[in-house]
Amino acid sequence: MRNSYSADFKSWMAFLAINGEEALEIFRGNPKGIVFILLDLVMPKMDGGETFRELKKIDPDVRVIMSSGHSDRDISSRFAGKGLAGFIQKPYSMKELIEKTREVFTGDE
């Protein structure tokens, strides 16, 4: 099973940011080289909502998947019309994350 997951992402490189400010710094350094961002709604220093808004200022087409323990309905209403690419509710498995990522890239929901 592990091999099938790694095959999906083997040409991708992951960046890890501890907080929203660090995520913005990483994105500013390579905005066209980052395919999508998995963003937690609750983070230190700068929360996911503020980080999302700042990312969209840098690149309005950036694909962001928001992660939260809140319900899909809560997140959908909060980010309606703002260009959020997707939402995944915590806790989630690697399989669910891969499926959500595929949805974002294929437009299937």
Backbone atoms as SQL, in Angstrom:
CREATE TABLE atoms (id INTEGER PRIMARY KEY, chain TEXT, resi INTEGER, resn TEXT, atom TEXT, x REAL, y REAL, z REAL);
INSERT INTO atoms VALUES
  (1, 'A', 1, 'MET', 'N', 0.818, -1.192, 0.000),
  (2, 'A', 1, 'MET', 'CA', 0.000, 0.000, 0.000),
  (3, 'A', 1, 'MET', 'C', 0.867, 1.263, 0.000),
  (4, 'A', 2, 'ARG', 'N', 1.924, 1.269, 0.759),
  (5, 'A', 2, 'ARG', 'CA', 2.802, 2.434, 0.824),
  (6, 'A', 2, 'ARG', 'C', 3.349, 2.800, -0.549),
  (7, 'A', 3, 'ASN', 'N', 3.687, 1.806, -1.354),
  (8, 'A', 3, 'ASN', 'CA', 4.231, 2.070, -2.685),
  (9, 'A', 3, 'ASN', 'C', 3.232, 2.773, -3.586),
  (10, 'A', 4, 'SER', 'N', 1.949, 2.428, -3.473),
  (11, 'A', 4, 'SER', 'CA', 0.962, 3.088, -4.330),
  (12, 'A', 4, 'SER', 'C', 0.832, 4.562, -3.960),
  (13, 'A', 5, 'TYR', 'N', 0.946, 4.895, -2.690),
  (14, 'A', 5, 'TYR', 'CA', 0.902, 6.298, -2.284),
  (15, 'A', 5, 'TYR', 'C', 2.121, 7.045, -2.803),
  (16, 'A', 6, 'SER', 'N', 3.291, 6.459, -2.618),
  (17, 'A', 6, 'SER', 'CA', 4.502, 7.161, -3.038),
  (18, 'A', 6, 'SER', 'C', 4.570, 7.304, -4.554),
  (19, 'A', 7, 'ALA', 'N', 3.972, 6.382, -5.288),
  (20, 'A', 7, 'ALA', 'CA', 3.959, 6.488, -6.749),
  (21, 'A', 7, 'ALA', 'C', 3.176, 7.717, -7.196),
  (22, 'A', 8, 'ASP', 'N', 2.121, 8.070, -6.454),
  (23, 'A', 8, 'ASP', 'CA', 1.321, 9.240, -6.793),
  (24, 'A', 8, 'ASP', 'C', 2.108, 10.539, -6.664),
  (25, 'A', 9, 'PHE', 'N', 3.024, 10.578, -5.724),
  (26, 'A', 9, 'PHE', 'CA', 3.703, 11.820, -5.396),
  (27, 'A', 9, 'PHE', 'C', 5.215, 11.763, -5.567),
  (28, 'A', 10, 'LYS', 'N', 5.732, 10.753, -6.252),
  (29, 'A', 10, 'LYS', 'CA', 7.181, 10.557, -6.267),
  (30, 'A', 10, 'LYS', 'C', 7.959, 11.692, -6.926),
  (31, 'A', 11, 'SER', 'N', 7.331, 12.450, -7.790),
  (32, 'A', 11, 'SER', 'CA', 8.055, 13.559, -8.414),
  (33, 'A', 11, 'SER', 'C', 7.834, 14.878, -7.665),
  (34, 'A', 12, 'TRP', 'N', 7.107, 14.839, -6.566),
  (35, 'A', 12, 'TRP', 'CA', 6.830, 16.048, -5.798),
  (36, 'A', 12, 'TRP', 'C', 7.791, 16.178, -4.631),
  (37, 'A', 13, 'MET', 'N', 8.057, 17.405, -4.242),
  (38, 'A', 13, 'MET', 'CA', 8.847, 17.685, -3.050),
  (39, 'A', 13, 'MET', 'C', 7.927, 18.392, -2.059),
  (40, 'A', 14, 'ALA', 'N', 7.996, 18.002, -0.807),
  (41, 'A', 14, 'ALA', 'CA', 7.158, 18.619, 0.223),
  (42, 'A', 14, 'ALA', 'C', 7.963, 19.631, 1.026),
  (43, 'A', 15, 'PHE', 'N', 7.310, 20.731, 1.370),
  (44, 'A', 15, 'PHE', 'CA', 7.876, 21.732, 2.262),
  (45, 'A', 15, 'PHE', 'C', 7.017, 21.740, 3.520),
  (46, 'A', 16, 'LEU', 'N', 7.611, 21.887, 4.666),
  (47, 'A', 16, 'LEU', 'CA', 6.879, 21.938, 5.925),
  (48, 'A', 16, 'LEU', 'C', 7.082, 23.300, 6.558),
  (49, 'A', 17, 'ALA', 'N', 5.977, 23.944, 6.891),
  (50, 'A', 17, 'ALA', 'CA', 6.029, 25.222, 7.590),
  (51, 'A', 17, 'ALA', 'C', 5.377, 25.039, 8.958),
  (52, 'A', 18, 'ILE', 'N', 5.976, 25.600, 9.969),
  (53, 'A', 18, 'ILE', 'CA', 5.477, 25.472, 11.334),
  (54, 'A', 18, 'ILE', 'C', 4.311, 26.419, 11.598),
  (55, 'A', 19, 'ASN', 'N', 4.247, 27.515, 10.860),
  (56, 'A', 19, 'ASN', 'CA', 3.178, 28.494, 11.067),
  (57, 'A', 19, 'ASN', 'C', 2.904, 29.223, 9.753),
  (58, 'A', 20, 'GLY', 'N', 1.903, 30.088, 9.776),
  (59, 'A', 20, 'GLY', 'CA', 1.515, 30.799, 8.569),
  (60, 'A', 20, 'GLY', 'C', 2.589, 31.716, 8.014),
  (61, 'A', 21, 'GLU', 'N', 3.321, 32.382, 8.894),
  (62, 'A', 21, 'GLU', 'CA', 4.384, 33.278, 8.426),
  (63, 'A', 21, 'GLU', 'C', 5.457, 32.502, 7.670),
  (64, 'A', 22, 'GLU', 'N', 5.814, 31.343, 8.201),
  (65, 'A', 22, 'GLU', 'CA', 6.823, 30.512, 7.537),
  (66, 'A', 22, 'GLU', 'C', 6.298, 29.985, 6.201),
  (67, 'A', 23, 'ALA', 'N', 5.013, 29.640, 6.151),
  (68, 'A', 23, 'ALA', 'CA', 4.411, 29.171, 4.895),
  (69, 'A', 23, 'ALA', 'C', 4.499, 30.252, 3.822),
  (70, 'A', 24, 'LEU', 'N', 4.211, 31.485, 4.197),
  (71, 'A', 24, 'LEU', 'CA', 4.296, 32.597, 3.243),
  (72, 'A', 24, 'LEU', 'C', 5.724, 32.812, 2.762),
  (73, 'A', 25, 'GLU', 'N', 6.671, 32.705, 3.675),
  (74, 'A', 25, 'GLU', 'CA', 8.076, 32.871, 3.302),
  (75, 'A', 25, 'GLU', 'C', 8.502, 31.803, 2.289),
  (76, 'A', 26, 'ILE', 'N', 8.105, 30.565, 2.535),
  (77, 'A', 26, 'ILE', 'CA', 8.432, 29.470, 1.609),
  (78, 'A', 26, 'ILE', 'C', 7.771, 29.712, 0.257),
  (79, 'A', 27, 'PHE', 'N', 6.500, 30.108, 0.265),
  (80, 'A', 27, 'PHE', 'CA', 5.770, 30.318, -0.985),
  (81, 'A', 27, 'PHE', 'C', 6.348, 31.486, -1.778),
  (82, 'A', 28, 'ARG', 'N', 6.687, 32.558, -1.095),
  (83, 'A', 28, 'ARG', 'CA', 7.282, 33.711, -1.797),
  (84, 'A', 28, 'ARG', 'C', 8.590, 33.333, -2.483),
  (85, 'A', 29, 'GLY', 'N', 9.306, 32.385, -1.908),
  (86, 'A', 29, 'GLY', 'CA', 10.575, 31.956, -2.481),
  (87, 'A', 29, 'GLY', 'C', 10.439, 31.067, -3.695),
  (88, 'A', 30, 'ASN', 'N', 9.248, 30.513, -3.921),
  (89, 'A', 30, 'ASN', 'CA', 9.068, 29.578, -5.035),
  (90, 'A', 30, 'ASN', 'C', 7.588, 29.465, -5.419),
  (91, 'A', 31, 'PRO', 'N', 6.925, 30.572, -5.748),
  (92, 'A', 31, 'PRO', 'CA', 5.479, 30.519, -5.976),
  (93, 'A', 31, 'PRO', 'C', 5.036, 29.649, -7.147),
  (94, 'A', 32, 'LYS', 'N', 5.814, 29.562, -8.196),
  (95, 'A', 32, 'LYS', 'CA', 5.396, 28.754, -9.353),
  (96, 'A', 32, 'LYS', 'C', 5.827, 27.298, -9.226),
  (97, 'A', 33, 'GLY', 'N', 6.702, 27.014, -8.270),
  (98, 'A', 33, 'GLY', 'CA', 7.167, 25.646, -8.076),
  (99, 'A', 33, 'GLY', 'C', 6.336, 24.862, -7.078),
  (100, 'A', 34, 'ILE', 'N', 5.389, 25.518, -6.426),
  (101, 'A', 34, 'ILE', 'CA', 4.532, 24.853, -5.442),
  (102, 'A', 34, 'ILE', 'C', 3.200, 24.551, -6.104),
  (103, 'A', 35, 'VAL', 'N', 2.849, 23.270, -6.124),
  (104, 'A', 35, 'VAL', 'CA', 1.670, 22.798, -6.846),
  (105, 'A', 35, 'VAL', 'C', 0.387, 23.042, -6.059),
  (106, 'A', 36, 'PHE', 'N', 0.420, 22.778, -4.764),
  (107, 'A', 36, 'PHE', 'CA', -0.719, 23.073, -3.905),
  (108, 'A', 36, 'PHE', 'C', -0.233, 23.207, -2.474),
  (109, 'A', 37, 'ILE', 'N', -1.104, 23.770, -1.638),
  (110, 'A', 37, 'ILE', 'CA', -0.769, 23.971, -0.231),
  (111, 'A', 37, 'ILE', 'C', -1.854, 23.336, 0.617),
  (112, 'A', 38, 'LEU', 'N', -1.431, 22.516, 1.562),
  (113, 'A', 38, 'LEU', 'CA', -2.323, 21.959, 2.577),
  (114, 'A', 38, 'LEU', 'C', -2.150, 22.843, 3.799),
  (115, 'A', 39, 'LEU', 'N', -3.204, 23.523, 4.170),
  (116, 'A', 39, 'LEU', 'CA', -3.125, 24.556, 5.198),
  (117, 'A', 39, 'LEU', 'C', -4.048, 24.201, 6.354),
  (118, 'A', 40, 'ASP', 'N', -3.527, 24.256, 7.567),
  (119, 'A', 40, 'ASP', 'CA', -4.346, 24.020, 8.754),
  (120, 'A', 40, 'ASP', 'C', -5.022, 25.329, 9.137),
  (121, 'A', 41, 'LEU', 'N', -6.273, 25.258, 9.524),
  (122, 'A', 41, 'LEU', 'CA', -6.999, 26.468, 9.894),
  (123, 'A', 41, 'LEU', 'C', -6.424, 27.092, 11.168),
  (124, 'A', 42, 'VAL', 'N', -6.010, 26.253, 12.112),
  (125, 'A', 42, 'VAL', 'CA', -5.488, 26.751, 13.388),
  (126, 'A', 42, 'VAL', 'C', -3.972, 26.557, 13.418),
  (127, 'A', 43, 'MET', 'N', -3.253, 27.675, 13.397),
  (128, 'A', 43, 'MET', 'CA', -1.786, 27.649, 13.442),
  (129, 'A', 43, 'MET', 'C', -1.309, 28.796, 14.321),
  (130, 'A', 44, 'PRO', 'N', -0.097, 28.681, 14.876),
  (131, 'A', 44, 'PRO', 'CA', 0.444, 29.795, 15.657),
  (132, 'A', 44, 'PRO', 'C', 0.861, 30.959, 14.751),
  (133, 'A', 45, 'LYS', 'N', 0.956, 32.123, 15.347),
  (134, 'A', 45, 'LYS', 'CA', 1.399, 33.373, 14.719),
  (135, 'A', 45, 'LYS', 'C', 0.414, 33.918, 13.687),
  (136, 'A', 46, 'MET', 'N', 0.022, 33.120, 12.712),
  (137, 'A', 46, 'MET', 'CA', -0.903, 33.555, 11.665),
  (138, 'A', 46, 'MET', 'C', -1.800, 32.367, 11.345),
  (139, 'A', 47, 'ASP', 'N', -3.099, 32.521, 11.571),
  (140, 'A', 47, 'ASP', 'CA', -3.987, 31.375, 11.356),
  (141, 'A', 47, 'ASP', 'C', -4.180, 31.065, 9.874),
  (142, 'A', 48, 'GLY', 'N', -4.851, 29.956, 9.603),
  (143, 'A', 48, 'GLY', 'CA', -5.040, 29.510, 8.229),
  (144, 'A', 48, 'GLY', 'C', -5.824, 30.483, 7.371),
  (145, 'A', 49, 'GLY', 'N', -6.813, 31.147, 7.959),
  (146, 'A', 49, 'GLY', 'CA', -7.603, 32.112, 7.201),
  (147, 'A', 49, 'GLY', 'C', -6.772, 33.287, 6.725),
  (148, 'A', 50, 'GLU', 'N', -5.974, 33.837, 7.625),
  (149, 'A', 50, 'GLU', 'CA', -5.114, 34.968, 7.259),
  (150, 'A', 50, 'GLU', 'C', -4.021, 34.536, 6.276),
  (151, 'A', 51, 'THR', 'N', -3.455, 33.366, 6.514),
  (152, 'A', 51, 'THR', 'CA', -2.426, 32.845, 5.606),
  (153, 'A', 51, 'THR', 'C', -3.010, 32.641, 4.218),
  (154, 'A', 52, 'PHE', 'N', -4.220, 32.092, 4.147),
  (155, 'A', 52, 'PHE', 'CA', -4.908, 31.879, 2.874),
  (156, 'A', 52, 'PHE', 'C', -5.066, 33.203, 2.121),
  (157, 'A', 53, 'ARG', 'N', -5.534, 34.232, 2.815),
  (158, 'A', 53, 'ARG', 'CA', -5.724, 35.544, 2.171),
  (159, 'A', 53, 'ARG', 'C', -4.400, 36.095, 1.629),
  (160, 'A', 54, 'GLU', 'N', -3.336, 35.956, 2.401),
  (161, 'A', 54, 'GLU', 'CA', -2.028, 36.452, 1.963),
  (162, 'A', 54, 'GLU', 'C', -1.492, 35.652, 0.772),
  (163, 'A', 55, 'LEU', 'N', -1.697, 34.333, 0.794),
  (164, 'A', 55, 'LEU', 'CA', -1.277, 33.500, -0.342),
  (165, 'A', 55, 'LEU', 'C', -1.989, 33.930, -1.617),
  (166, 'A', 56, 'LYS', 'N', -3.284, 34.214, -1.511),
  (167, 'A', 56, 'LYS', 'CA', -4.071, 34.623, -2.676),
  (168, 'A', 56, 'LYS', 'C', -3.630, 35.986, -3.206),
  (169, 'A', 57, 'LYS', 'N', -3.115, 36.850, -2.330),
  (170, 'A', 57, 'LYS', 'CA', -2.573, 38.138, -2.793),
  (171, 'A', 57, 'LYS', 'C', -1.316, 37.919, -3.631),
  (172, 'A', 58, 'ILE', 'N', -0.511, 36.949, -3.230),
  (173, 'A', 58, 'ILE', 'CA', 0.719, 36.643, -3.964),
  (174, 'A', 58, 'ILE', 'C', 0.395, 35.985, -5.296),
  (175, 'A', 59, 'ASP', 'N', -0.517, 35.003, -5.264),
  (176, 'A', 59, 'ASP', 'CA', -0.901, 34.267, -6.476),
  (177, 'A', 59, 'ASP', 'C', -2.373, 33.887, -6.374),
  (178, 'A', 60, 'PRO', 'N', -3.248, 34.616, -7.053),
  (179, 'A', 60, 'PRO', 'CA', -4.678, 34.330, -6.978),
  (180, 'A', 60, 'PRO', 'C', -5.055, 32.918, -7.435),
  (181, 'A', 61, 'ASP', 'N', -4.173, 32.261, -8.190),
  (182, 'A', 61, 'ASP', 'CA', -4.472, 30.920, -8.693),
  (183, 'A', 61, 'ASP', 'C', -3.910, 29.797, -7.825),
  (184, 'A', 62, 'VAL', 'N', -3.267, 30.132, -6.716),
  (185, 'A', 62, 'VAL', 'CA', -2.692, 29.092, -5.863),
  (186, 'A', 62, 'VAL', 'C', -3.803, 28.159, -5.359),
  (187, 'A', 63, 'ARG', 'N', -3.510, 26.869, -5.387),
  (188, 'A', 63, 'ARG', 'CA', -4.481, 25.868, -4.922),
  (189, 'A', 63, 'ARG', 'C', -4.222, 25.584, -3.449),
  (190, 'A', 64, 'VAL', 'N', -5.240, 25.841, -2.632),
  (191, 'A', 64, 'VAL', 'CA', -5.125, 25.611, -1.197),
  (192, 'A', 64, 'VAL', 'C', -6.211, 24.643, -0.761),
  (193, 'A', 65, 'ILE', 'N', -5.785, 23.595, -0.062),
  (194, 'A', 65, 'ILE', 'CA', -6.704, 22.672, 0.593),
  (195, 'A', 65, 'ILE', 'C', -6.643, 23.015, 2.075),
  (196, 'A', 66, 'MET', 'N', -7.777, 23.378, 2.657),
  (197, 'A', 66, 'MET', 'CA', -7.827, 23.732, 4.072),
  (198, 'A', 66, 'MET', 'C', -8.135, 22.483, 4.883),
  (199, 'A', 67, 'SER', 'N', -7.449, 22.348, 5.999),
  (200, 'A', 67, 'SER', 'CA', -7.644, 21.234, 6.911),
  (201, 'A', 67, 'SER', 'C', -8.114, 21.783, 8.254),
  (202, 'A', 68, 'SER', 'N', -9.126, 21.122, 8.834),
  (203, 'A', 68, 'SER', 'CA', -9.650, 21.593, 10.110),
  (204, 'A', 68, 'SER', 'C', -10.489, 20.507, 10.760),
  (205, 'A', 69, 'GLY', 'N', -10.680, 20.639, 12.052),
  (206, 'A', 69, 'GLY', 'CA', -11.610, 19.777, 12.764),
  (207, 'A', 69, 'GLY', 'C', -13.040, 20.274, 12.636),
  (208, 'A', 70, 'HIS', 'N', -13.213, 21.485, 12.108),
  (209, 'A', 70, 'HIS', 'CA', -14.553, 22.031, 11.869),
  (210, 'A', 70, 'HIS', 'C', -15.208, 21.281, 10.711),
  (211, 'A', 71, 'SER', 'N', -16.509, 21.426, 10.590),
  (212, 'A', 71, 'SER', 'CA', -17.229, 20.718, 9.526),
  (213, 'A', 71, 'SER', 'C', -17.017, 21.386, 8.171),
  (214, 'A', 72, 'ASP', 'N', -17.263, 20.605, 7.134),
  (215, 'A', 72, 'ASP', 'CA', -17.168, 21.098, 5.759),
  (216, 'A', 72, 'ASP', 'C', -18.094, 22.293, 5.563),
  (217, 'A', 73, 'ARG', 'N', -19.276, 22.231, 6.146),
  (218, 'A', 73, 'ARG', 'CA', -20.247, 23.318, 5.997),
  (219, 'A', 73, 'ARG', 'C', -19.702, 24.621, 6.593),
  (220, 'A', 74, 'ASP', 'N', -19.084, 24.532, 7.782),
  (221, 'A', 74, 'ASP', 'CA', -18.503, 25.724, 8.411),
  (222, 'A', 74, 'ASP', 'C', -17.424, 26.351, 7.530),
  (223, 'A', 75, 'ILE', 'N', -16.543, 25.515, 7.015),
  (224, 'A', 75, 'ILE', 'CA', -15.430, 26.007, 6.191),
  (225, 'A', 75, 'ILE', 'C', -15.943, 26.523, 4.853),
  (226, 'A', 76, 'SER', 'N', -16.884, 25.790, 4.252),
  (227, 'A', 76, 'SER', 'CA', -17.438, 26.213, 2.959),
  (228, 'A', 76, 'SER', 'C', -18.071, 27.589, 3.057),
  (229, 'A', 77, 'SER', 'N', -18.827, 27.837, 4.126),
  (230, 'A', 77, 'SER', 'CA', -19.466, 29.146, 4.253),
  (231, 'A', 77, 'SER', 'C', -18.434, 30.236, 4.549),
  (232, 'A', 78, 'ARG', 'N', -17.429, 29.919, 5.333),
  (233, 'A', 78, 'ARG', 'CA', -16.403, 30.912, 5.677),
  (234, 'A', 78, 'ARG', 'C', -15.560, 31.317, 4.467),
  (235, 'A', 79, 'PHE', 'N', -15.308, 30.376, 3.552),
  (236, 'A', 79, 'PHE', 'CA', -14.428, 30.646, 2.413),
  (237, 'A', 79, 'PHE', 'C', -15.171, 30.671, 1.072),
  (238, 'A', 80, 'ALA', 'N', -16.481, 30.750, 1.103),
  (239, 'A', 80, 'ALA', 'CA', -17.279, 30.755, -0.130),
  (240, 'A', 80, 'ALA', 'C', -16.866, 31.912, -1.036),
  (241, 'A', 81, 'GLY', 'N', -16.629, 31.594, -2.302),
  (242, 'A', 81, 'GLY', 'CA', -16.288, 32.605, -3.292),
  (243, 'A', 81, 'GLY', 'C', -14.881, 33.167, -3.180),
  (244, 'A', 82, 'LYS', 'N', -14.050, 32.571, -2.332),
  (245, 'A', 82, 'LYS', 'CA', -12.701, 33.108, -2.115),
  (246, 'A', 82, 'LYS', 'C', -11.613, 32.272, -2.773),
  (247, 'A', 83, 'GLY', 'N', -12.005, 31.222, -3.492),
  (248, 'A', 83, 'GLY', 'CA', -11.022, 30.453, -4.248),
  (249, 'A', 83, 'GLY', 'C', -10.367, 29.310, -3.509),
  (250, 'A', 84, 'LEU', 'N', -11.012, 28.818, -2.449),
  (251, 'A', 84, 'LEU', 'CA', -10.474, 27.651, -1.751),
  (252, 'A', 84, 'LEU', 'C', -10.638, 26.433, -2.651),
  (253, 'A', 85, 'ALA', 'N', -9.556, 25.705, -2.876),
  (254, 'A', 85, 'ALA', 'CA', -9.589, 24.564, -3.803),
  (255, 'A', 85, 'ALA', 'C', -10.256, 23.342, -3.203),
  (256, 'A', 86, 'GLY', 'N', -10.174, 23.187, -1.889),
  (257, 'A', 86, 'GLY', 'CA', -10.771, 22.019, -1.264),
  (258, 'A', 86, 'GLY', 'C', -10.671, 22.081, 0.243),
  (259, 'A', 87, 'PHE', 'N', -11.347, 21.141, 0.878),
  (260, 'A', 87, 'PHE', 'CA', -11.347, 21.036, 2.333),
  (261, 'A', 87, 'PHE', 'C', -11.234, 19.571, 2.714),
  (262, 'A', 88, 'ILE', 'N', -10.449, 19.292, 3.752),
  (263, 'A', 88, 'ILE', 'CA', -10.362, 17.944, 4.289),
  (264, 'A', 88, 'ILE', 'C', -10.490, 18.047, 5.806),
  (265, 'A', 89, 'GLN', 'N', -11.440, 17.276, 6.340),
  (266, 'A', 89, 'GLN', 'CA', -11.712, 17.346, 7.774),
  (267, 'A', 89, 'GLN', 'C', -10.796, 16.419, 8.555),
  (268, 'A', 90, 'LYS', 'N', -10.268, 16.932, 9.654),
  (269, 'A', 90, 'LYS', 'CA', -9.425, 16.134, 10.544),
  (270, 'A', 90, 'LYS', 'C', -10.302, 15.260, 11.429),
  (271, 'A', 91, 'PRO', 'N', -9.831, 14.140, 11.823),
  (272, 'A', 91, 'PRO', 'CA', -8.613, 13.475, 11.372),
  (273, 'A', 91, 'PRO', 'C', -8.836, 12.850, 9.992),
  (274, 'A', 92, 'TYR', 'N', -7.789, 12.725, 9.213),
  (275, 'A', 92, 'TYR', 'CA', -7.891, 12.109, 7.894),
  (276, 'A', 92, 'TYR', 'C', -6.713, 11.170, 7.688),
  (277, 'A', 93, 'SER', 'N', -6.914, 10.242, 6.782),
  (278, 'A', 93, 'SER', 'CA', -5.866, 9.263, 6.467),
  (279, 'A', 93, 'SER', 'C', -5.077, 9.732, 5.246),
  (280, 'A', 94, 'MET', 'N', -3.964, 9.078, 4.994),
  (281, 'A', 94, 'MET', 'CA', -3.172, 9.381, 3.799),
  (282, 'A', 94, 'MET', 'C', -4.013, 9.113, 2.551),
  (283, 'A', 95, 'LYS', 'N', -4.795, 8.057, 2.577),
  (284, 'A', 95, 'LYS', 'CA', -5.660, 7.736, 1.434),
  (285, 'A', 95, 'LYS', 'C', -6.652, 8.873, 1.173),
  (286, 'A', 96, 'GLU', 'N', -7.264, 9.404, 2.226),
  (287, 'A', 96, 'GLU', 'CA', -8.209, 10.508, 2.059),
  (288, 'A', 96, 'GLU', 'C', -7.514, 11.764, 1.525),
  (289, 'A', 97, 'LEU', 'N', -6.303, 12.012, 1.987),
  (290, 'A', 97, 'LEU', 'CA', -5.553, 13.168, 1.496),
  (291, 'A', 97, 'LEU', 'C', -5.228, 13.020, 0.013),
  (292, 'A', 98, 'ILE', 'N', -4.829, 11.841, -0.392),
  (293, 'A', 98, 'ILE', 'CA', -4.533, 11.598, -1.808),
  (294, 'A', 98, 'ILE', 'C', -5.792, 11.763, -2.651),
  (295, 'A', 99, 'GLU', 'N', -6.924, 11.245, -2.169),
  (296, 'A', 99, 'GLU', 'CA', -8.188, 11.393, -2.903),
  (297, 'A', 99, 'GLU', 'C', -8.574, 12.863, -3.031),
  (298, 'A', 100, 'LYS', 'N', -8.422, 13.623, -1.953),
  (299, 'A', 100, 'LYS', 'CA', -8.757, 15.049, -1.992),
  (300, 'A', 100, 'LYS', 'C', -7.835, 15.794, -2.960),
  (301, 'A', 101, 'THR', 'N', -6.566, 15.440, -2.948),
  (302, 'A', 101, 'THR', 'CA', -5.611, 16.063, -3.867),
  (303, 'A', 101, 'THR', 'C', -5.991, 15.767, -5.310),
  (304, 'A', 102, 'ARG', 'N', -6.362, 14.543, -5.588),
  (305, 'A', 102, 'ARG', 'CA', -6.808, 14.192, -6.950),
  (306, 'A', 102, 'ARG', 'C', -8.035, 14.994, -7.347),
  (307, 'A', 103, 'GLU', 'N', -8.988, 15.152, -6.422),
  (308, 'A', 103, 'GLU', 'CA', -10.190, 15.948, -6.704),
  (309, 'A', 103, 'GLU', 'C', -9.815, 17.377, -7.096),
  (310, 'A', 104, 'VAL', 'N', -8.882, 17.947, -6.366),
  (311, 'A', 104, 'VAL', 'CA', -8.463, 19.325, -6.636),
  (312, 'A', 104, 'VAL', 'C', -7.868, 19.452, -8.034),
  (313, 'A', 105, 'PHE', 'N', -7.109, 18.462, -8.450),
  (314, 'A', 105, 'PHE', 'CA', -6.449, 18.539, -9.753),
  (315, 'A', 105, 'PHE', 'C', -7.318, 18.090, -10.913),
  (316, 'A', 106, 'THR', 'N', -8.329, 17.264, -10.650),
  (317, 'A', 106, 'THR', 'CA', -9.193, 16.806, -11.739),
  (318, 'A', 106, 'THR', 'C', -10.525, 17.539, -11.776),
  (319, 'A', 107, 'GLY', 'N', -10.848, 18.256, -10.705),
  (320, 'A', 107, 'GLY', 'CA', -12.120, 18.963, -10.647),
  (321, 'A', 107, 'GLY', 'C', -13.280, 18.085, -10.247),
  (322, 'A', 108, 'ASP', 'N', -13.013, 16.849, -9.817),
  (323, 'A', 108, 'ASP', 'CA', -14.073, 15.935, -9.384),
  (324, 'A', 108, 'ASP', 'C', -14.320, 16.110, -7.900),
  (325, 'A', 109, 'GLU', 'N', -15.575, 16.389, -7.543),
  (326, 'A', 109, 'GLU', 'CA', -15.919, 16.455, -6.118),
  (327, 'A', 109, 'GLU', 'C', -17.197, 15.740, -5.879);
